Amino acid sequence: MKKILLISPSYKVHKTSKAVLRQEPPIGLLNLASFIAEKGYECEIVNTAFEEIDWAKIKNGEYSLVGFTVFIGEFMKNTKEFSKRIKSINPKIPICIGGVMASLYPEEMLKEYDVDFAVRYEGEYTLFELLQYLEGKLDIREIKGLSYKLNGIVYTNKPRPLENDLDKLPVPNWKVFGKNYNLEQIPYYFRIMSSKGCPFQCSFCYSQSIDSELKKGSPLWRSRTASHVIAEIEKINRETKTTVFTFGDDNFVVNKKRVLEILRWMRKKGFYIEQCIAHLNNLDDEIIDAMGGIVQTVIYSIESASPLLQKLLNKNILLERIPEINRKLFKKGITTTHNFIIGLPTERDADLRMNFEMMVRLKAINPYVRSLCYFFLPLPCTPITEYVKNTMGLELPETLKDFEEASFDSGVEVGKKFRPWLDNERYYFLHKYCEIFNDVFQINNIELSAESKGFLEGDAKLRKIFEGVEKVNKPRVLYRPYVLDRVLKHEHIDLLEDLKKRV
C-alpha cells in the first residue's frame, strides 16, 4: 500500500508570547494517522504553515490518497487551491476532506472543490474503510459517515455514530510527525487531548454544530481513561525524555476522579503541565490543590463579564467566583489566561467596561494574569447564529466563498459582513478596543504601546471605558511563565513559589 498524505492547509504561523515559537500540532491528523498505522498503512503529515508539499511525490503518484482537515477561513481557501493544483498535476490521486466545515457542508464542498470524498465528523473508522474501498475490498455505499462524488453526482451515506469508548482508539503515535517530534518541542508542543466535547452548552461553540442525531447517542463529554492518557505521556517521555506537557481538552477537569489520578501520577513522576484548559464551574479546592507545583497556567474563558451577555452566550458561570478562584490558583503558584469575546449582538459600552473592571480585579490578585480578546464570529449551525438570523432578523453570509474569507481577527476588513449588527463606526471602534484590551492585560503589561496610547487620546468613549488604566497593577519584573523553556535550560523550578516571589 502506498503512503497516505494528510495536510493541515494553513499559511499562518500564529503569534505567541513564548520565548521560542511553538505551534499547536494538528491533533486530528495525528489521531487519524495513528489509527490507520495500526491497520498497516503508512502516513505522512504536512503542515503548510511551515512545510512545503512535495509536489514531485504528487506527480509521481507516491500517495494513494491525499486528505485535508478543513476549518473555516484560510483552511477552506487553501484546501481549494491545493486540491486544484493536485488534480492538475495528477488527476488520478483521490482527495478527501474532513473537519468541521467538511462535516457541515459536505455536498457543497464536493460540488465546488476538486475533491472526491468528505469524511463527516470523527473520521478514524470512516477513513480506514475508505482506504479499504480504494483497494477494492469494500462497497462504498456501506461506509457510514462518508459523502462522495461519482461521475459528477454527490452521494451522502448514513451518519456514523460517535465512538463513546475513546480507549478503543490507539494511543497517539507522535512519531508520525517525524523530525517535528523532538525534546525541544519545536515546532510542535506536546498537546495531549484526553477528552472530546464539553458538558457545558455555550451558544457560540463549534461543538454545538454537531449533528443532533449524533448527539442523541453520545454524552456531551467523552474521555479517555486516566490509564490511556498516562500511556501516551509515558510513551512521549520514553521517546523524547521530555517532562513537560500541555492539555488541550476543551475542559480537562470535568471528571474529578480522573483528573486527580492523572495529576497525582504526574506529580510522582516529576512531570509538569505548562497549560491546561478548564471551566470555572469544575475548579474546586481539591483539584486546585492537586495542580499546585505541577501546573503552570490554567486557561479558562470568561467570554464576557456582563451578566446580560453571559445569558446570550449561555455561559452559566458565577462571575463573582472568578476573583476567588484566581486567588486560590495564585496561592498554588498557578497563573491564568482568560478569553473574552467582543462584538456580540446587543453588546453595550457598559458591557465592555465590565470586562475591563473584571481584569483590573484579576491583575490586582496576580499581575501576570493574561487576557485574550477576540471578535465574535457567528459559526455555522450554532444557537447564537440562529438567534442572529431568526430573532434579530439579520442575514448572514452562507456561501463557501464567504466562509473562505471568515476570520476571528478584528483587523480583517471582510469581517464586517459577518457582523451585520455592527456599522462601520462601531466595527472600527471595537477593533481599537480589542487592541487596547490585549495590550493592557498582557502577561508583562509594563507600559502601553504607542498605538494604544494613540487610540485612547483620540477617542473619548474609549477613555471612559478604560478609565483608570494607568492604575492597573503591573508586574515587578518581567516573567514568561513557560516551564518548558526553563526545563530545557536546566533551571531550578519550584512552581509553588516561582510566580509568587516575583510579585
N, C-alpha and C positions, 0 to 999 in steps of 0.2 A: 504493500500500500504506500502511495506517495505521501508527502507531507501535507498537513493542513496548515494554512496560513490564517491567523486571526489578527485583525487590525483594529487598533484604537485610533480613529481618524481625527486626531486633534492637532492643530498647528500651534496651539497656545501653551507656553510654559507658564504655569501660574505663579503669581507673586508669593513671596514668603518672607517672614522676618527672621528666619533661621540663618545662622552664620554660613551654613552650607546649603545649597539649593537641593532639596529633596522633594520628590513628587509622589503623589498618590498613585499606587500601582493599579492597573486595570484588573480588579479582583474578579469581575465577572468572567473575563477571558482566562484568568488563572484557573478558576473553578472548572470551566469547560475543558481546558487543556488537560487538567489533572484527571478528569473523568474519562475522556476518550483515550488518554495514555494508558489507563488501566485496561482498556479494551483493545490495546495493541496498536494504537495509531500514534504517529509522531507529529508533534505540533510545534509551530514556530509563532511567536508573538512579536508584533511590531507596533510600537507607539510612535506615530508620526509627529508627535510634539518634539521629539529629539532624534528620531531614527528615520532612515530612508527605506522605502520599499525597494527590494531588489528586483528591478524590472526585467533583468535578464532571466531570472528564475521564472517569472511570469511568462515570458516569451518562450522559454524552453519547455514549458509545461511541467515544471517540477512540483506543482501543487495540484492535488486532486479537488480541492475546494478552498475558496477564499471567503472568510467571514468578517463582517463588520459589526461592532457594537454601536448602536445609534441612539444618542440622546438629542435633545433639542439644540438648535442653533448650529454652530460650526460643525458639529459632528455630522449633521444631516448634509450640509453643503459639501463637506469634504468627501463623504461617502458617495455622493452623487458624482463628484469629479473623478474620484479614484476608480469607481466601478466602470465609468465610461471609458477611462484610459485602459483598464484591464481588458475590457471587451474588445477595444480597438487593437490591442497587441495580440491577444489570444482569446478569440470569441468562444472557444471550446471550454474554458475554465468556468465551472459553475460558481456563482456568487450567492452567498447567504447573508441576510441581515438579521440582527437581533437587538434586544434592548427595549427601552421604554417606548420610543416612537414607532419602532417596527411592530411592537405589540398592539399599539393603539390604532395604527393606520397601515396595516399590512397590505390590504388591497390597493390603496392609493400609491404606496411606495413601489409595489411590484409593477404597477402600470406606468409610473413616471420615472423610475430609476432603472438602470441597466443591471438588474439583479434577478435572480431566478427563484429564490426561496426566502421566506420570512419565518423565523422561529419566534413564536409568541410566548412572552413571559419566561419562566425559568426553562433553560434550554438544554440541560445536560442529556437527558434521555432522548429528547427530540433530535438533537444534533447527531447523537450516536446512530439513531435509526435512519436519519437522512443519509449518513455515510453508508449504512447497510443498503439503502435503496440504490445509491450510486454504484454499488458493487453488484447490483442485480440480485440481492438477497431478500428484498422486502418490497411489498406493494406500497407505493407512495400514499395511496388512499388510506392505509392503516396507521399512518403516522399522526398521532394526536399532537395538537399544538403547532401544526405546520400549515402555512399558506404557501402557494406555489403558482408558477406561471408555466403553462404548457401550450405551445403553439399560439401564443398571444392571449390565451384565456386564463383568468385568475381563478383559482380554486382555494377554498378555505376548509380545512378539516376540523373535526371536533376539537374543543379545547382539551389540554392535558391537565389533569388535577395537579395541584401543588404537592410537592413531597413534604409531608409533615415530619417525618423522621430524618432529620438532617445528618444523623450519624450513618445513614446508608450511603451517603456520598463520601468519596475518598478524602482523606486528609490532604489539603492542597500541597501540590508538588512545586515548590518555588524554583526548582532547578530549570523549569521551562523558560525562565527569564534569562538564562544563560549568564553572560558577563554582567548583566544588570542586577544580579543577585549576589550580594557580597557583604562583608563585615561592615564596611563604611556606610552601607545603605544608600549608595549613590548609583543611579538616580532615584531608586525606589526605597522608601522606608517600609519597614515590615508592618503592614496593616493587617491585623487579624480581624476577620469577620466571623464572629462567633454566633450570630443570630441573623434572622431576617424579619423585617417588619417592625411594628411598634403597636402596643396595646392602645395608645392614645390616637385619637382621630382628628388631628388638626385639619382644618378645611382646605388648606393650601398645599398639603403634602402630596408628593408624587405617588406615594403608596395608596392614596385614595383613588387613583385612577385604575387600579387593578379591576379586572372584570368581576362584577358582582357575583356571577355564577361560581367563579373560582373561590371567592371569599367564603361562600357558604360551607365548603367542605374543609376549611382550614382555620386554625386560630389566627388572630391578628398578628401574633408574635410567635415565631418558631425558633428554636435554638438547638445548637449542638450541645451535647453533654459536656460537663467540665473535663472529663477524661479525653474526649475527642479534641477539644481545644488544646489541652495540655500536650497531647501527642504532636500537634502542629508546632507548638512553641519549642518543644524538646527537639524536634527534627531540625528546625531552623538553627537552634543553638548548636546542635551537633555538627551541622554542616558549615556554619559561618563563625561560630564562637561568640555571637552577639548575646548581650544580656538585656537589650532594650527593645521594647515592642510598643506598638500603638494599636488600640482597639477602635475600629471604625464603625461598629454597630450603630444604628440609629439610636439605640438605647441599650447600653451594655448592662445596666443594673436592674433589669426588670425582675429577674428571678433571684431573690436574695440568697438562697441556699447555694445556687450555682455560682454566683459571682464571689461569694465568700470563699468557696472551695478553690476557685482559680486564684484569688488574691493571696490566700494563705499559702498555697503551693508556691507562688511566685516569690513570696517573702522568704520562704525556706530555701529557695534556690538562689536568692540574691539577685533576682531579676527586677527590672524597672518597667513601668508603663509611662511612656512620655506623655501620651494624651489618651483620653477616652471620652466618649460621649454619653451623657446621662440625661435623665429627665428629673426636674426638681422634685416631683412627687415621689420618686423612688429613692431619693437620697435621705437615709436616716443615720442615726448616730453610729450604729454598728457597722454599716458599710463605710462611712467616712473614716471611722477608726481603723478599719482594715486597710484602707487606702493609704493611711499615713506612713510615710517613709519609703513607699514604692511607687506612688502615683505622683507625677509632677503637675499635670494640668487636667482639670475636668472642664469639658465643654458642655454647657447646657444653654439652650436657646431661650430667650425671653420673648423675642419677636416684637412685643410692644409692652410698654409699662402703663398703657391706657386700659382700664377695665372695659371700656366700650369696645375697643379693638380686640381685646382678648376674646370677647364673645363672638365677634365676627370671625376670628381665626379658630374658634373652638379650642383654644389653647388649654383652658382649665387648669391653670396654676394659681396658687395663692401668692400674689405679688408681695404681700407683707412678709412672707417667709424667706424671700431672696437674701436680704442682708443677713438674716440669722444663719442660713445655710453657708453663705460665703464666709462668715466669721468662724464657723466651725471648721470649714475646709482650710482656712488660713492658719488656724491653730495647729493643724496637722501638716503644715508646710506645703499645702496644695494651692496653686493659683488657678484662676478660672478665665475662660473666654466665653463671651456671650454674643449671640447673634440677634440682630434687630432687623425688622422689615419695615421699610418706609414706602410711601406712595400708595398706600392702601385706599380702597374706596371708603368714603366718609371720614377720612383722616382730617384732623384739625391741627392748627398750630399748637393748641394746648396739649394734644397727644404727643407731639414732637418734644415739647418741653418736658413732659413726664419721662420720656426716655432719657433726656439729659439729666434730670434730677435723680433718677434711679442710678445711673452710672456714677454720678458725683458721690452718692452714698457708698457705692461699692469701692470706688477709688479711695475713700476715706478709711475703709477697712483694710484694703490691700492695694498699695499704689501700683502694683504690677498687673492688676486685673486688666483685661483687654476686651474691647468690643469690636464687632464687625457689622457694619450697617449695609444692607443690600436693598436694591429696588425690588418691589414686589413684581413678579411675573406670573400672570394667570396661566397655570399649566393646564393642558387639555384634560377634560373629564374629571376635574376636581370640584368639590362642592362650592368653593368660593368663585370658581369660574362660572358655574351655573347661576350663582347669585348675581354676578355682574350681568349676565345675559338675560336672565328671566325676571329678577326683581328690579334691577336698575334699568332694564330695557336697552342695554348697550350692545352694539355689535362688536365682536372681537375677530381678529384675523384667524382664518381657519384653513388656509391652503398650505400645502407643503412648502411652497416658496416663502410664505410668511414665516413659518416655523424655522426655516433655514436662517432667517435674519434675526431670530429672537435672541435676547441676551439679558442677563441679570445686571449687566454693567450700566450704571446710571449715566455714563457719559456717551453711550451709543445713541446717535440721533434717531435711528429707526425705532428705538424703544418707546417713543411716544404713541405709536399706533397700537401698541399692546396695552396701553393705559388710557383709553378714551375718556375717562372721567377727569383726566388732567389736561388743562390747557397749556399752551407753551410757557406762559409765565410761571405757572406752578411747577411744571416739569423741571425747568432750569433752577428754580428756587430750591427744589428738593435735591437736585444734583449738588448744589453748593452745601446744603445741609449735610448730606452724606459725606462729602469730603471733609468738612469741619469735624463732624462727629467722630469719624475714624481717626482723624489726626489728634483730637483731644484725648481720646481714650485708647491710644495705642499702648503697648507694653511700657515703653520708655517715653512718656509724654513730657519731656524736659522743656520743650518750647514749641509754640505753634509755628507752623510753616508760614512763609511769606504769602502763599496762596490763601491759606485760611484767614490770616490777618486781613488780607485784601477783601475777601468775601464779607467779613464782619464789618469792616469800615464802610463798605459800600451799600449795606442793606440793614435798615433799622429793624425790620422784622426778625432777621437772623440775630441781631444783637439782643433783642428781647428774649428770644428762645434760649440763647446761650448766655444770658445774664449771669454773672458770677464765674465765668470760665477761667478768669485769672486766679481764682482761689481753689481750683481743682487740685487735689493732693497729687504731688509729684514724687517719684522715687528719689531716694537719696543718692543712689549710684545706679549706673546702667547695668542691666541684667537681662540676659537672654535665657529664659527657662527651658532649655532643651538639653536634657540629660545625656542624650546620645553623644553630642559633641564633647561633653565633659568625660564620659566614659572612654571615648577614643583617645583623649589626651591623658588618660590615667590620673585624673584629678581625684582628690578625696571628696567623697559625696556623702552628705547627710541630709536627705530631703526633708526630714522633720525640722531642721534648723536653718538650712541654707537660705531659704526665702526670707524667713523672719529676721535673720541677723542683718539683712541688707536694708531693712526698713528704718 
